[in-house]
Amino acid sequence: MANPNIVYICSDQHSFRFTGYAGHPLVQSPNLDALADRGTVFSSAYCGSPVCVPGRACMMTGMYPSDCNSFCNSTVWDGSYPTWGTLMGEAGYHCVATGKFDLNADRELGFECLEVTNGHAINADITSLFRRPLLGFRQGQRSGMDGSTRTEPHKDKRYADIASGWIHEQSRQIDGPWLLYAGFSQPHPPFRCLPEHFDKYPLDQIDLPDVTDGEREQIHATYQLRRSNPSTSIPIPEENLRRMRAAYYGMITELDDYIGQIVAALESTDQLENTIVLYTSDHGESLGEHDLWGKGNLLEDSAHIPLVLAGPGVPGGEQIDTAVAHVDLVPTMLDLAGGQNPLALRGHSLLPMISGAEGDHPGFSYTECHAGGNVTGTYLIREGDWKYMHFTWFGDLLFNVSDDPMEKLNRVEDPDAAEVLERLRERLHSQVQPEALTRRAFETQRDFLKAYVDTRTEDELAAAFESRMGAALARAMAVKCKTGSLG
């Protein structure tokens, strides 16, 4: 497995359940299924944070988001740790990128950039700073709680064309191994897909979220607050739910087409056999489970992501159930490159797991979330069948996700799980000090908001807020910010 080329494909908001290879009964993903057939699936992989900017700060550095002072979609990667583009370049790889990054182009990215986007560094999602849940949702977003079709291909087609074109036209001119990153934006909302993909999912066959009245009563207090927003506090009509999920599935199928296009370019240039193809997503999508939508929570559909590796030295048709995370991907790529881990990265190479050798992976994963709508810092440890979630000042959740994959039964008070609970609490504190980190997140977000407000007039603030909140709430928030009454 010495110095293979690497293609790293990252989508946006693709939850782990929604592929054919993961056993979903409806979603059609033939190219991802083929990748899984000739590669290894990590069935218990988690993002660093279930929000775009901090999730990608983690994924691109091999550090926890908070190590990079990235807490929400306003506080982007600060450059305190290099990207794997820089590290792999130092290990001898020519690194190329196209599509969604969500980093900061003012800092050294480490890639030859062929049309990349860093949208949140340019236009901060200022609502991500507000911890009161209602402020995290756009005025008028209720009308978007639906699914529909569009006539034009997604903008991801542009990035698939750039990536496959580079493979065809330039990759074989590189002297030495190369690494290509392709960042896609599907299946991120709005949920609109091509008609030919929408038609693959008849509405009367669409599966619906399974949310019981008992679950609604027992869901954790912080998530009760999160779902109490104007878009979803009133139940969404079943026909809307069916259209939303059908369009989400259709977007995954379109995304799958673009992944197939890139793999076909490798095959037609006789490079597939010497190229590791890695597929993952920055985070998932709740899609109505637990009466939650979007991301920004640590339940399975939001935090648990797909991860597949295929290529030379990777066994085909294998599945690894050990809990792993995005922080493990940078050490894995450095291991593939024969490079050293110069920074004591948070993650651990996955190659020993893949080859069946003894490695240093601790067998658990860590995820954090501090984004808007979360009234406190939230933390996740997954180990074996168990998943532990800690909410600073708000208590804990504990699930056995093997017995209870939809997280219906909190085992925190179960005496039979007391030993597990204590062990996972210790795991969490071995990684971070939760309360101190929660306080630092609040302070960082407060300082960012103050600087943002201090450099803008009320009218400028209202204009900046409007696309996120609608005109009325934007003006109210601008007034509150300028009068110091935000609270």
ZANU-249620 format. One record per residue (C-alpha): residue in three letters; residue number from 1; x, y, z. Coordinates in nm, 4 decimals. Layout:
% ZANU-249620
SITE  aa   i     east    north       up
SITE ALA NUM        X        Y        Z
...
% end
This chain:
% ZANU-249620
SITE  aa   i     east    north       up
SITE MET   1   0.0000   0.0000   0.0000
SITE ALA   2   0.3007   0.2271  -0.0544
SITE ASN   3   0.2181   0.5759  -0.1746
SITE PRO   4  -0.1126   0.5198  -0.3515
SITE ASN   5  -0.2992   0.8134  -0.4992
SITE ILE   6  -0.5921   0.9238  -0.2839
SITE VAL   7  -0.9353   1.0576  -0.3794
SITE TYR   8  -1.1159   1.2029  -0.0786
SITE ILE   9  -1.4879   1.2672  -0.1427
SITE CYS  10  -1.6879   1.4556   0.1188
SITE SER  11  -2.0611   1.5252   0.0955
SITE ASP  12  -2.2730   1.7510   0.3158
SITE GLN  13  -2.5457   1.6294   0.5529
SITE HIS  14  -2.5530   1.2621   0.4498
SITE SER  15  -2.6557   1.0497   0.7474
SITE PHE  16  -2.5074   0.7016   0.7807
SITE ARG  17  -2.8378   0.5147   0.7399
SITE PHE  18  -2.9186   0.6338   0.3903
SITE THR  19  -2.7338   0.4131   0.1422
SITE GLY  20  -2.8037   0.0788  -0.0108
SITE TYR  21  -2.4904  -0.0760   0.1403
SITE ALA  22  -2.6063   0.0337   0.4894
SITE GLY  23  -2.9262  -0.1620   0.4367
SITE HIS  24  -3.1713   0.1168   0.3667
SITE PRO  25  -3.4657  -0.0405   0.1862
SITE LEU  26  -3.5293   0.2518  -0.0498
SITE VAL  27  -3.2186   0.4645  -0.1141
SITE GLN  28  -3.0507   0.3854  -0.4455
SITE SER  29  -2.6749   0.4399  -0.4290
SITE PRO  30  -2.5194   0.1918  -0.6736
SITE ASN  31  -2.1790   0.3612  -0.6944
SITE LEU  32  -2.1368   0.3865  -0.3189
SITE ASP  33  -2.2572   0.0277  -0.2908
SITE ALA  34  -1.9909  -0.0786  -0.5415
SITE LEU  35  -1.7291   0.1152  -0.3455
SITE ALA  36  -1.8370  -0.0665  -0.0290
SITE ASP  37  -1.8272  -0.4026  -0.2102
SITE ARG  38  -1.4644  -0.3573  -0.3082
SITE GLY  39  -1.3640  -0.1780   0.0129
SITE THR  40  -1.4152  -0.1573   0.3864
SITE VAL  41  -1.7093   0.0107   0.5590
SITE PHE  42  -1.6651   0.1700   0.9004
SITE SER  43  -2.0142   0.1242   1.0375
SITE SER  44  -1.9669   0.3290   1.3570
SITE ALA  45  -1.8021   0.6480   1.2306
SITE TYR  46  -1.8767   0.9900   1.3810
SITE CYS  47  -1.8140   1.3478   1.2794
SITE GLY  48  -1.6118   1.5895   1.4903
SITE SER  49  -1.9103   1.8216   1.5230
SITE PRO  50  -2.2526   1.7948   1.3547
SITE VAL  51  -2.2301   2.1419   1.1974
SITE CYS  52  -2.0486   2.2358   0.8750
SITE VAL  53  -1.7722   2.4712   0.9899
SITE PRO  54  -1.6508   2.3014   1.3100
SITE GLY  55  -1.7054   1.9607   1.1540
SITE ARG  56  -1.4776   2.0499   0.8639
SITE ALA  57  -1.2199   2.2158   1.0893
SITE CYS  58  -1.1903   1.8778   1.2606
SITE MET  59  -1.1993   1.6726   0.9421
SITE MET  60  -0.9328   1.8836   0.7696
SITE THR  61  -0.6866   1.8971   1.0614
SITE GLY  62  -0.7206   1.5758   1.2613
SITE MET  63  -0.7887   1.7874   1.5713
SITE TYR  64  -1.1057   1.8454   1.7683
SITE PRO  65  -1.3016   2.1512   1.6532
SITE SER  66  -1.2373   2.3276   1.9832
SITE ASP  67  -0.8619   2.2767   1.9348
SITE CYS  68  -0.9029   2.5005   1.6283
SITE ASN  69  -1.1346   2.7448   1.8124
SITE SER  70  -1.4147   2.6470   1.5771
SITE PHE  71  -1.7448   2.6194   1.7615
SITE CYS  72  -2.0172   2.7132   1.5124
SITE ASN  73  -2.0757   2.8396   1.1582
SITE SER  74  -1.9332   3.1808   1.2463
SITE THR  75  -1.6065   3.0712   1.4077
SITE VAL  76  -1.4097   2.9093   1.1244
SITE TRP  77  -1.0827   2.7145   1.1452
SITE ASP  78  -0.8244   2.9555   1.2807
SITE GLY  79  -0.5137   2.8045   1.1204
SITE SER  80  -0.3653   2.6997   1.4541
SITE TYR  81  -0.3239   2.3505   1.3120
SITE PRO  82  -0.2391   2.2818   0.9459
SITE THR  83  -0.4719   2.1038   0.7071
SITE TRP  84  -0.3930   1.7586   0.5834
SITE GLY  85  -0.3190   1.9243   0.2496
SITE THR  86  -0.0136   2.0842   0.4076
SITE LEU  87   0.0850   1.7689   0.5950
SITE MET  88   0.0433   1.5446   0.2914
SITE GLY  89   0.2335   1.7947   0.0788
SITE GLU  90   0.5222   1.7661   0.3221
SITE ALA  91   0.4957   1.3873   0.2853
SITE GLY  92   0.5440   1.4151  -0.0917
SITE TYR  93   0.1883   1.4361  -0.2260
SITE HIS  94   0.0575   1.6840  -0.4800
SITE CYS  95  -0.2712   1.7957  -0.3223
SITE VAL  96  -0.5587   1.9320  -0.5322
SITE ALA  97  -0.9066   2.0382  -0.4209
SITE THR  98  -1.2386   2.1460  -0.5632
SITE GLY  99  -1.5804   2.2164  -0.4120
SITE LYS 100  -1.6899   2.2922  -0.0574
SITE PHE 101  -1.4157   2.3524   0.2000
SITE ASP 102  -1.5646   2.5924   0.4572
SITE LEU 103  -1.2188   2.6845   0.5805
SITE ASN 104  -1.0492   3.0245   0.5475
SITE ALA 105  -0.8656   3.1148   0.2280
SITE ASP 106  -0.6718   3.3853   0.4133
SITE ARG 107  -0.4683   3.1057   0.5713
SITE GLU 108  -0.2487   2.8423   0.4117
SITE LEU 109  -0.4798   2.5696   0.2831
SITE GLY 110  -0.2118   2.3369   0.1482
SITE PHE 111  -0.3944   2.2572  -0.1768
SITE GLU 112  -0.3860   2.3596  -0.5383
SITE CYS 113  -0.7397   2.4967  -0.5376
SITE LEU 114  -0.9535   2.4391  -0.8465
SITE GLU 115  -1.2612   2.6427  -0.7567
SITE VAL 116  -1.3236   2.5887  -0.3859
SITE THR 117  -1.5785   2.7593  -0.1615
SITE ASN 118  -1.5283   2.8918   0.1921
SITE GLY 119  -1.8688   3.0507   0.2298
SITE HIS 120  -1.8875   3.0872   0.6068
SITE ALA 121  -1.5506   3.2617   0.6260
SITE ILE 122  -1.6867   3.5223   0.3845
SITE ASN 123  -2.0438   3.5414   0.5111
SITE ALA 124  -2.0633   3.4209   0.8708
SITE ASP 125  -2.3824   3.2460   0.9744
SITE ILE 126  -2.4294   3.4950   1.2540
SITE THR 127  -2.7369   3.3157   1.3868
SITE SER 128  -2.5098   3.0256   1.4847
SITE LEU 129  -2.3838   3.2450   1.7710
SITE PHE 130  -2.7254   3.2686   1.9328
SITE ARG 131  -2.7907   2.9884   2.1784
SITE ARG 132  -3.1612   3.0561   2.2178
SITE PRO 133  -3.3136   2.7966   1.9830
SITE LEU 134  -3.5736   3.0196   1.8173
SITE LEU 135  -3.3030   3.2442   1.6777
SITE GLY 136  -3.1370   2.9617   1.4898
SITE PHE 137  -3.4185   2.9260   1.2397
SITE ARG 138  -3.5196   3.1515   0.9547
SITE GLN 139  -3.8459   3.3382   0.9536
SITE GLY 140  -4.0533   3.1738   0.6838
SITE GLN 141  -3.8582   2.8496   0.7010
SITE ARG 142  -4.1818   2.6629   0.7641
SITE SER 143  -4.2625   2.6930   0.3945
SITE GLY 144  -3.9378   2.5124   0.3205
SITE MET 145  -4.0355   2.2066   0.5231
SITE ASP 146  -4.1202   2.0229   0.2050
SITE GLY 147  -3.9549   1.8447  -0.0851
SITE SER 148  -3.9732   1.9222  -0.4549
SITE THR 149  -3.7919   1.8908  -0.7867
SITE ARG 150  -3.5669   2.1207  -0.9890
SITE THR 151  -3.4904   2.1239  -1.3580
SITE GLU 152  -3.1147   2.1838  -1.3433
SITE PRO 153  -2.8397   1.9610  -1.2026
SITE HIS 154  -2.7071   2.0533  -0.8618
SITE LYS 155  -2.3967   2.2745  -0.8402
SITE ASP 156  -2.2150   1.9564  -0.7361
SITE LYS 157  -2.2075   1.8628  -1.1041
SITE ARG 158  -1.9634   2.1474  -1.1627
SITE TYR 159  -1.7270   2.0071  -0.8999
SITE ALA 160  -1.7646   1.6508  -1.0283
SITE ASP 161  -1.6731   1.7765  -1.3767
SITE ILE 162  -1.3682   1.9619  -1.2397
SITE ALA 163  -1.2531   1.6578  -1.0401
SITE SER 164  -1.3013   1.4050  -1.3196
SITE GLY 165  -1.1538   1.6485  -1.5726
SITE TRP 166  -0.8414   1.6901  -1.3603
SITE ILE 167  -0.8039   1.3114  -1.3373
SITE HIS 168  -0.8364   1.2783  -1.7151
SITE GLU 169  -0.6217   1.5725  -1.8163
SITE GLN 170  -0.3625   1.6385  -1.5462
SITE SER 171  -0.3269   1.3592  -1.2908
SITE ARG 172  -0.0909   1.1485  -1.5014
SITE GLN 173   0.1404   1.4457  -1.5463
SITE ILE 174   0.2109   1.4612  -1.1731
SITE ASP 175   0.5566   1.3397  -1.0759
SITE GLY 176   0.4768   1.1335  -0.7699
SITE PRO 177   0.1599   1.0456  -0.5796
SITE TRP 178  -0.1336   1.2842  -0.5773
SITE LEU 179  -0.4346   1.3521  -0.3589
SITE LEU 180  -0.7638   1.4931  -0.4886
SITE TYR 181  -1.0314   1.6334  -0.2577
SITE ALA 182  -1.3861   1.6761  -0.3954
SITE GLY 183  -1.6273   1.8574  -0.1657
SITE PHE 184  -1.9953   1.8177  -0.2528
SITE SER 185  -2.2948   1.9986  -0.0990
SITE GLN 186  -2.5685   1.7394  -0.1383
SITE PRO 187  -2.7897   1.6224   0.0263
SITE HIS 188  -2.7934   1.9491   0.2252
SITE PRO 189  -3.1329   2.1276   0.2147
SITE PRO 190  -3.3305   2.2715   0.0502
SITE PHE 191  -3.4610   1.9304  -0.0412
SITE ARG 192  -3.4955   1.9532  -0.4180
SITE CYS 193  -3.3796   1.6903  -0.6634
SITE LEU 194  -3.3980   1.6116  -1.0318
SITE PRO 195  -3.7359   1.4724  -1.1452
SITE GLU 196  -3.5828   1.1468  -1.2662
SITE HIS 197  -3.4465   1.0839  -0.9165
SITE PHE 198  -3.7593   1.1986  -0.7352
SITE ASP 199  -3.9616   0.9534  -0.9420
SITE LYS 200  -3.7484   0.6653  -0.8120
SITE TYR 201  -3.9098   0.7124  -0.4724
SITE PRO 202  -4.2902   0.6764  -0.4920
SITE LEU 203  -4.4428   0.8797  -0.2128
SITE ASP 204  -4.6680   0.5996  -0.0925
SITE GLN 205  -4.3560   0.3869  -0.0281
SITE ILE 206  -4.1588   0.6482   0.1670
SITE ASP 207  -4.0715   0.5534   0.5239
SITE LEU 208  -4.1679   0.8052   0.7916
SITE PRO 209  -4.0003   0.9061   1.1197
SITE ASP 210  -4.0967   0.6829   1.4088
SITE VAL 211  -4.1639   0.9252   1.6947
SITE THR 212  -4.3887   0.8139   1.9788
SITE ASP 213  -4.5768   1.0312   2.2249
SITE GLY 214  -4.3681   0.8814   2.5045
SITE GLU 215  -4.0488   0.9859   2.3260
SITE ARG 216  -4.1805   1.3382   2.2841
SITE GLU 217  -4.2360   1.3537   2.6588
SITE GLN 218  -3.8957   1.2103   2.7490
SITE ILE 219  -3.6572   1.3713   2.4998
SITE HIS 220  -3.3732   1.5553   2.6712
SITE ALA 221  -3.4593   1.9085   2.7866
SITE THR 222  -3.2009   2.0746   2.5617
SITE TYR 223  -3.3482   1.9047   2.2563
SITE GLN 224  -3.6996   1.9906   2.3712
SITE LEU 225  -3.5855   2.3521   2.3439
SITE ARG 226  -3.4142   2.2914   2.0115
SITE ARG 227  -3.7274   2.1555   1.8482
SITE SER 228  -3.9457   2.4371   1.9882
SITE ASN 229  -3.8910   2.6550   1.6829
SITE PRO 230  -4.1404   2.8134   1.4423
SITE SER 231  -4.0576   2.5710   1.1618
SITE THR 232  -4.1272   2.2424   1.3386
SITE SER 233  -4.3118   2.3035   1.6654
SITE ILE 234  -4.6378   2.2441   1.4767
SITE PRO 235  -4.6426   1.8892   1.3336
SITE ILE 236  -4.5453   1.8750   0.9668
SITE PRO 237  -4.8158   1.7237   0.7432
SITE GLU 238  -4.7459   1.3671   0.6365
SITE GLU 239  -4.7499   1.4565   0.2659
SITE ASN 240  -4.4728   1.7115   0.3297
SITE LEU 241  -4.2715   1.4552   0.5225
SITE ARG 242  -4.2969   1.2104   0.2361
SITE ARG 243  -4.1892   1.4705  -0.0193
SITE MET 244  -3.8987   1.5861   0.1957
SITE ARG 245  -3.7637   1.2393   0.2452
SITE ALA 246  -3.8162   1.1455  -0.1201
SITE ALA 247  -3.6231   1.4545  -0.2299
SITE TYR 248  -3.3478   1.3816   0.0239
SITE TYR 249  -3.3154   1.0310  -0.1150
SITE GLY 250  -3.3155   1.1684  -0.4689
SITE MET 251  -3.0324   1.4077  -0.3819
SITE ILE 252  -2.8309   1.1144  -0.2482
SITE THR 253  -2.8875   0.9312  -0.5754
SITE GLU 254  -2.7696   1.2359  -0.7729
SITE LEU 255  -2.4659   1.2637  -0.5449
SITE ASP 256  -2.4008   0.8955  -0.6088
SITE ASP 257  -2.3960   0.9674  -0.9843
SITE TYR 258  -2.1170   1.2212  -0.9333
SITE ILE 259  -1.9180   0.9800  -0.7198
SITE GLY 260  -1.9533   0.7270  -1.0008
SITE GLN 261  -1.8267   0.9874  -1.2482
SITE ILE 262  -1.5059   1.0341  -1.0470
SITE VAL 263  -1.4485   0.6599  -1.0054
SITE ALA 264  -1.5085   0.6109  -1.3788
SITE ALA 265  -1.2390   0.8717  -1.4529
SITE LEU 266  -0.9930   0.6742  -1.2395
SITE GLU 267  -1.0870   0.3545  -1.4195
SITE SER 268  -1.0609   0.5015  -1.7686
SITE THR 269  -0.7144   0.6439  -1.6917
SITE ASP 270  -0.5944   0.3076  -1.5509
SITE GLN 271  -0.5418   0.4558  -1.2044
SITE LEU 272  -0.8187   0.2882  -1.0056
SITE GLU 273  -0.5977   0.0014  -0.8919
SITE ASN 274  -0.3423   0.2432  -0.7430
SITE THR 275  -0.5873   0.4860  -0.5844
SITE ILE 276  -0.7482   0.4846  -0.2418
SITE VAL 277  -1.1024   0.6222  -0.2665
SITE LEU 278  -1.2421   0.7560   0.0600
SITE TYR 279  -1.6030   0.8646   0.1027
SITE THR 280  -1.7542   1.0408   0.4023
SITE SER 281  -1.9856   1.3288   0.4945
SITE ASP 282  -1.9254   1.6259   0.7239
SITE HIS 283  -2.2304   1.5350   0.9385
SITE GLY 284  -2.5761   1.3854   0.9049
SITE GLU 285  -2.9396   1.4992   0.8901
SITE SER 286  -3.2065   1.4252   1.1520
SITE LEU 287  -3.4813   1.4115   0.8879
SITE GLY 288  -3.7635   1.4192   1.1412
SITE GLU 289  -3.6396   1.1539   1.3832
SITE HIS 290  -3.7054   1.2614   1.7443
SITE ASP 291  -3.9070   1.5475   1.5909
SITE LEU 292  -3.5763   1.7123   1.4955
SITE TRP 293  -3.4624   1.8427   1.1583
SITE GLY 294  -3.1241   1.9383   1.0239
SITE LYS 295  -2.8073   1.8861   1.2197
SITE GLY 296  -2.6579   2.0399   1.5335
SITE ASN 297  -2.7510   1.7582   1.7728
SITE LEU 298  -2.5634   1.4474   1.8831
SITE LEU 299  -2.8327   1.1893   1.8145
SITE GLU 300  -2.7458   0.9210   1.5601
SITE ASP 301  -2.8899   1.0676   1.2417
SITE SER 302  -2.7066   1.3958   1.2958
SITE ALA 303  -2.3663   1.2813   1.4298
SITE HIS 304  -2.3180   0.9319   1.2808
SITE ILE 305  -2.1765   0.9527   0.9287
SITE PRO 306  -2.0866   0.7192   0.6392
SITE LEU 307  -1.7218   0.6207   0.5978
SITE VAL 308  -1.5916   0.3879   0.3258
SITE LEU 309  -1.2358   0.3228   0.2068
SITE ALA 310  -1.1516   0.1213  -0.1036
SITE GLY 311  -0.8349   0.0634  -0.2997
SITE PRO 312  -0.4991  -0.1134  -0.2870
SITE GLY 313  -0.4466  -0.3058   0.0356
SITE VAL 314  -0.8030  -0.2508   0.1583
SITE PRO 315  -1.0034  -0.5736   0.1927
SITE GLY 316  -1.3230  -0.5845  -0.0105
SITE GLY 317  -1.6676  -0.6394   0.1342
SITE GLU 318  -1.5514  -0.5907   0.4924
SITE GLN 319  -1.7192  -0.4023   0.7760
SITE ILE 320  -1.5488  -0.2684   1.0889
SITE ASP 321  -1.7791  -0.1904   1.3801
SITE THR 322  -1.5251  -0.0209   1.6083
SITE ALA 323  -1.6148   0.3413   1.6839
SITE VAL 324  -1.3967   0.5752   1.4766
SITE ALA 325  -1.4141   0.9422   1.3863
SITE HIS 326  -1.3092   1.2066   1.1372
SITE VAL 327  -1.0002   1.2867   1.3447
SITE ASP 328  -0.8713   0.9422   1.2444
SITE LEU 329  -0.8586   1.0237   0.8739
SITE VAL 330  -0.5562   1.2558   0.8805
SITE PRO 331  -0.3351   1.0001   1.0600
SITE THR 332  -0.4658   0.7353   0.8201
SITE MET 333  -0.3605   0.9393   0.5159
SITE LEU 334  -0.0216   1.0166   0.6698
SITE ASP 335   0.0191   0.6437   0.7308
SITE LEU 336  -0.0637   0.5757   0.3652
SITE ALA 337   0.1973   0.8332   0.2649
SITE GLY 338   0.4616   0.6835   0.4899
SITE GLY 339   0.4783   1.0202   0.6645
SITE GLN 340   0.5149   1.0954   1.0303
SITE ASN 341   0.2542   1.2349   1.2671
SITE PRO 342   0.4416   1.5488   1.3710
SITE LEU 343   0.1744   1.7122   1.5833
SITE ALA 344   0.0387   1.4446   1.8171
SITE LEU 345  -0.2923   1.4590   1.6328
SITE ARG 346  -0.6086   1.3639   1.8173
SITE GLY 347  -0.6833   1.0724   1.5874
SITE HIS 348  -0.5229   0.7378   1.5110
SITE SER 349  -0.4532   0.5608   1.1838
SITE LEU 350  -0.7183   0.3162   1.0688
SITE LEU 351  -0.4759   0.1083   0.8599
SITE PRO 352  -0.4006  -0.1436   1.1368
SITE MET 353  -0.7751  -0.2097   1.1755
SITE ILE 354  -0.8052  -0.2540   0.8012
SITE SER 355  -0.5152  -0.4994   0.7834
SITE GLY 356  -0.6032  -0.6844   1.1034
SITE ALA 357  -0.2825  -0.5741   1.2750
SITE GLU 358  -0.2475  -0.4389   1.6253
SITE GLY 359  -0.2651  -0.0601   1.6322
SITE ASP 360  -0.2985   0.2227   1.8809
SITE HIS 361  -0.6600   0.3199   1.8182
SITE PRO 362  -0.8363   0.3538   2.1563
SITE GLY 363  -1.1623   0.2017   2.0313
SITE PHE 364  -1.3831   0.5013   2.1048
SITE SER 365  -1.4807   0.8240   1.9311
SITE TYR 366  -1.5438   1.1787   2.0534
SITE THR 367  -1.7808   1.4437   1.9145
SITE GLU 368  -1.8703   1.7898   2.0446
SITE CYS 369  -2.1306   2.0528   1.9551
SITE HIS 370  -2.1545   2.4194   2.0555
SITE ALA 371  -2.3565   2.5625   1.7681
SITE GLY 372  -2.6623   2.7879   1.7731
SITE GLY 373  -2.9755   2.6339   1.9186
SITE ASN 374  -2.7738   2.4367   2.1743
SITE VAL 375  -2.8241   2.6065   2.5091
SITE THR 376  -2.5095   2.4432   2.6458
SITE GLY 377  -2.2039   2.2478   2.5338
SITE THR 378  -2.2816   1.8918   2.4297
SITE TYR 379  -2.0407   1.5973   2.4106
SITE LEU 380  -2.0512   1.2418   2.2789
SITE ILE 381  -1.8437   0.9320   2.3439
SITE ARG 382  -1.9181   0.6163   2.1442
SITE GLU 383  -1.7517   0.2916   2.2527
SITE GLY 384  -1.8630  -0.0561   2.1565
SITE ASP 385  -2.2415  -0.0795   2.1714
SITE TRP 386  -2.2681   0.2203   2.4026
SITE LYS 387  -2.3189   0.5869   2.3356
SITE TYR 388  -2.2790   0.8468   2.6094
SITE MET 389  -2.3916   1.2085   2.5714
SITE HIS 390  -2.3111   1.4821   2.8223
SITE PHE 391  -2.4821   1.8202   2.8424
SITE THR 392  -2.2925   2.0711   3.0571
SITE TRP 393  -2.5117   2.1514   3.3615
SITE PHE 394  -2.8006   1.9530   3.2050
SITE GLY 395  -2.7092   1.5927   3.2783
SITE ASP 396  -2.6467   1.2890   3.0573
SITE LEU 397  -2.7948   1.0402   2.8164
SITE LEU 398  -2.6808   0.6802   2.7712
SITE PHE 399  -2.7968   0.4448   2.4954
SITE ASN 400  -2.7100   0.0949   2.3890
SITE VAL 401  -2.7322   0.1592   2.0157
SITE SER 402  -2.7053  -0.2094   1.9307
SITE ASP 403  -3.0218  -0.2966   2.1235
SITE ASP 404  -3.1795   0.0471   2.0753
SITE PRO 405  -3.0596   0.1932   1.7418
SITE MET 406  -3.3220   0.4694   1.7382
SITE GLU 407  -3.2224   0.5881   2.0881
SITE LYS 408  -3.5571   0.5515   2.2586
SITE LEU 409  -3.4417   0.4223   2.6010
SITE ASN 410  -3.2117   0.6352   2.8157
SITE ARG 411  -3.0095   0.4023   3.0412
SITE VAL 412  -2.8554   0.6665   3.2689
SITE GLU 413  -3.0633   0.5536   3.5668
SITE ASP 414  -3.0264   0.1821   3.4918
SITE PRO 415  -2.8143   0.0178   3.7664
SITE ASP 416  -2.7093  -0.2508   3.5189
SITE ALA 417  -2.5422   0.0201   3.3107
SITE ALA 418  -2.3765   0.2071   3.5989
SITE GLU 419  -2.0298   0.0695   3.5306
SITE VAL 420  -2.0545   0.1571   3.1611
SITE LEU 421  -2.1727   0.5087   3.2454
SITE GLU 422  -1.8803   0.5716   3.4782
SITE ARG 423  -1.6306   0.4372   3.2254
SITE LEU 424  -1.7605   0.6601   2.9470
SITE ARG 425  -1.7645   0.9636   3.1736
SITE GLU 426  -1.3979   0.8969   3.2410
SITE ARG 427  -1.3375   0.8626   2.8675
SITE LEU 428  -1.4896   1.2053   2.8096
SITE HIS 429  -1.2792   1.3695   3.0778
SITE SER 430  -0.9678   1.2057   2.9353
SITE GLN 431  -1.0255   1.4066   2.6179
SITE VAL 432  -1.1558   1.7452   2.7389
SITE GLN 433  -1.2757   1.9260   3.0485
SITE PRO 434  -1.6395   1.9746   2.9462
SITE GLU 435  -1.7421   2.2633   3.1678
SITE ALA 436  -1.4279   2.4653   3.0999
SITE LEU 437  -1.4649   2.4011   2.7282
SITE THR 438  -1.8332   2.5018   2.7333
SITE ARG 439  -1.7382   2.8287   2.9012
SITE ARG 440  -1.4635   2.8913   2.6438
SITE ALA 441  -1.7098   2.8307   2.3601
SITE PHE 442  -1.9517   3.0845   2.5062
SITE GLU 443  -1.6691   3.3363   2.5484
SITE THR 444  -1.5396   3.2879   2.1936
SITE GLN 445  -1.8865   3.3286   2.0457
SITE ARG 446  -1.9586   3.6330   2.2642
SITE ASP 447  -1.6345   3.8001   2.1542
SITE PHE 448  -1.7051   3.7273   1.7873
SITE LEU 449  -2.0560   3.8686   1.8138
SITE LYS 450  -1.9345   4.1812   1.9951
SITE ALA 451  -1.6732   4.2499   1.7282
SITE TYR 452  -1.9292   4.1890   1.4558
SITE VAL 453  -2.1840   4.4231   1.6146
SITE ASP 454  -1.9321   4.6946   1.7020
SITE THR 455  -1.8187   4.7301   1.3395
SITE ARG 456  -2.1661   4.7623   1.1876
SITE THR 457  -2.4567   5.0038   1.2050
SITE GLU 458  -2.8052   4.8902   1.2955
SITE ASP 459  -2.9039   4.8956   0.9275
SITE GLU 460  -2.5983   4.6936   0.8299
SITE LEU 461  -2.6733   4.4365   1.0976
SITE ALA 462  -3.0355   4.4077   0.9880
SITE ALA 463  -2.9224   4.3557   0.6281
SITE ALA 464  -2.6718   4.0898   0.7355
SITE PHE 465  -2.9318   3.9074   0.9456
SITE GLU 466  -3.2166   3.9250   0.6954
SITE SER 467  -3.1261   3.6298   0.4754
SITE ARG 468  -3.1127   3.4113   0.7849
SITE MET 469  -3.4029   3.5495   0.9875
SITE GLY 470  -3.6371   3.7410   0.7638
SITE ALA 471  -3.6813   4.1178   0.7757
SITE ALA 472  -3.8818   4.1505   1.0963
SITE LEU 473  -3.6699   3.9322   1.3239
SITE ALA 474  -3.3527   4.0704   1.1627
SITE ARG 475  -3.4501   4.4256   1.2586
SITE ALA 476  -3.5471   4.3221   1.6106
SITE MET 477  -3.2155   4.1437   1.6579
SITE ALA 478  -3.0210   4.4382   1.5166
SITE VAL 479  -3.1900   4.6723   1.7649
SITE LYS 480  -3.1228   4.4351   2.0542
SITE CYS 481  -2.7569   4.3972   1.9524
SITE LYS 482  -2.6979   4.7704   1.9213
SITE THR 483  -2.8749   4.8550   2.2479
SITE GLY 484  -2.6912   4.5852   2.4394
SITE SER 485  -3.0124   4.4068   2.5283
SITE LEU 486  -2.9383   4.0775   2.3569
SITE GLY 487  -3.0065   3.8169   2.6170
% end
